[in-house]
């Protein structure tokens, strides 16, 4: 690609990102001080190379998926965050009292606010988590929440209904026995120790011990099985983009954000750098761009992804993820 063609492609991509309207030769003639015939010829060449597409309702051009890809890989420069946005992220990663899951979720909120796109995290808890505490939180009637916390700051909860003949005090007492005996135990070993160490003890002290035992066994078992989790923030943000004004398009796209199997497709490589997937290559949806980065943060590994239109502010999103990566790398040391 010749230098002028690169500059024209860059201008078309960046203008289309801002305006969401096909770019005609008139705008480019003024920008590059060239004749209309010269600009049209260059645009035709870029279209022939597969970097531009002609919009059916206009004589202007829009970037193709290949055009966006070339722009990202060769023409784009990541944009630095404003001081205000940097400060928002600093507050999260400087707060040592935040559980990992809460820190990542707050990070997603900020990402979605800054970009006006949808943000997603997919997490895999590290296998070296040890039990720090299990807490029982009584709710209304015969409902309770079992809260499992690890030394890595990972918190999981599970809600239970208990029979009326089960005393909440006995459930709490069982949690106290578990905390006394099992704090510091690797999560992967909890189920075995519950069966062979805790169950014999509570069978002598708790009346309905089998039912209560099942509550704690299920809570820990769910913790181990739910190492893969995901959060989605700002689902409605993507609908503010003109690409998704059509009601049928909304109905087609939104359910994908609630489907773990579909979300899981975002996490498809071990690349530690920022990855950009456009349109068909996302495997999530042909009409979006996914920009993602993997992270390792205080014992938890996962992926942060930003989902938006193919007409995404690539420089802004990549700059944001660059900044987040720096904080995550610093926090993990």
Rosetta blueprint (number, residue, H / E / L):
1 X L
2 X L
3 X H
4 X H
5 X H
6 X H
7 X H
8 X H
9 X H
10 X H
11 X H
12 X H
13 X H
14 X H
15 X H
16 X H
17 X H
18 X H
19 X H
20 X L
21 X L
22 X L
23 X E
24 X L
25 X H
26 X H
27 X H
28 X H
29 X H
30 X H
31 X H
32 X H
33 X L
34 X L
35 X L
36 X H
37 X H
38 X H
39 X H
40 X H
41 X H
42 X H
43 X H
44 X H
45 X H
46 X H
47 X H
48 X H
49 X L
50 X L
51 X L
52 X E
53 X E
54 X E
55 X L
56 X L
57 X L
58 X L
59 X L
60 X L
61 X E
62 X E
63 X E
64 X L
65 X H
66 X H
67 X H
68 X H
69 X H
70 X H
71 X H
72 X H
73 X H
74 X H
75 X H
76 X L
77 X L
78 X L
79 X L
80 X L
81 X L
82 X L
83 X H
84 X H
85 X H
86 X H
87 X H
88 X H
89 X H
90 X H
91 X H
92 X H
93 X H
94 X H
95 X L
96 X L
97 X L
98 X L
99 X L
100 X H
101 X H
102 X H
103 X H
104 X H
105 X H
106 X H
107 X H
108 X H
109 X H
110 X H
111 X H
112 X H
113 X H
114 X H
115 X H
116 X L
117 X L
118 X E
119 X E
120 X E
121 X E
122 X E
123 X E
124 X E
125 X E
126 X L
127 X L
128 X L
129 X L
130 X E
131 X E
132 X E
133 X E
134 X E
135 X E
136 X E
137 X E
138 X E
139 X L
140 X L
141 X L
142 X L
143 X E
144 X E
145 X E
146 X E
147 X E
148 X E
149 X E
150 X E
151 X L
152 X L
153 X L
154 X L
155 X E
156 X E
157 X E
158 X E
159 X E
160 X E
161 X E
162 X L
163 X L
164 X L
165 X L
166 X L
167 X L
168 X H
169 X H
170 X H
171 X H
172 X H
173 X H
174 X H
175 X H
176 X H
177 X H
178 X H
179 X H
180 X H
181 X H
182 X H
183 X L
184 X L
185 X L
186 X E
187 X H
188 X H
189 X H
190 X H
191 X H
192 X H
193 X H
194 X H
195 X H
196 X H
197 X H
198 X H
199 X H
200 X H
201 X H
202 X H
203 X H
204 X H
205 X H
206 X L
207 X L
208 X L
209 X H
210 X H
211 X H
212 X H
213 X H
214 X H
215 X H
216 X H
217 X H
218 X H
219 X H
220 X H
221 X H
222 X H
223 X H
224 X H
225 X H
226 X L
227 X L
228 X E
229 X E
230 X E
231 X E
232 X E
233 X E
234 X L
235 X L
236 X L
237 X H
238 X H
239 X H
240 X H
241 X L
242 X H
243 X H
244 X H
245 X L
246 X L
247 X H
248 X H
249 X H
250 X H
251 X H
252 X H
253 X H
254 X H
255 X H
256 X H
257 X H
258 X H
259 X L
260 X H
261 X H
262 X H
263 X H
264 X H
265 X L
266 X L
267 X L
268 X L
269 X L
270 X L
271 X L
272 X L
273 X L
274 X L
275 X E
276 X E
277 X E
278 X E
279 X H
280 X H
281 X H
282 X H
283 X L
284 X L
285 X L
286 X L
287 X L
288 X L
289 X E
290 X E
291 X E
292 X E
293 X E
294 X E
295 X E
296 X E
297 X E
298 X L
299 X L
300 X E
301 X E
302 X E
303 X E
304 X E
305 X E
306 X E
307 X E
308 X E
309 X L
310 X L
311 X L
312 X L
313 X L
314 X H
315 X H
316 X H
317 X H
318 X H
319 X H
320 X H
321 X H
322 X H
323 X H
324 X H
325 X H
326 X H
327 X H
328 X H
329 X H
330 X H
331 X H
332 X L
333 X L
